[in-house]
Amino acid sequence: MPEGFSGKAKACWTYFSGAAYLFEYKGRLVMTDESLYLTEHGDGSHEAPYGAPRGEFETWEEVETFLEQVFDELLEDDMI
């Protein structure tokens, strides 16, 4: 994580510790969870269940904004 991230973004990333991972993949920043899915796949059927990363981003600023939004949602739900 960039050192210049806001306190909200850093707190959210800490909350995700061990449950979310960030990769640079095919020129994008991809956040995934324990599934480690880096691309969308499947059609939702039993033979090909749907899977996808938690988020895909072009810039670190987009990652920061996403983490801040999730932080606010977690705060509203009394999870942080």
Sequence and secondary structure as in RCSB ss.txt:
>XXXX:A:sequence
MPEGFSGKAKACWTYFSGAAYLFEYKGRLVMTDESLYLTEHGDGSHEAPYGAPRGEFETWEEVETFLEQVFDELL
EDDMI
>XXXX:A:secstr
  TT  HHHHHHHHHTTTT EEEEETTEEEEE TT   S B  SSSSS  B  SEEESSHHHHHHHHHHHHHHHH
HTT  
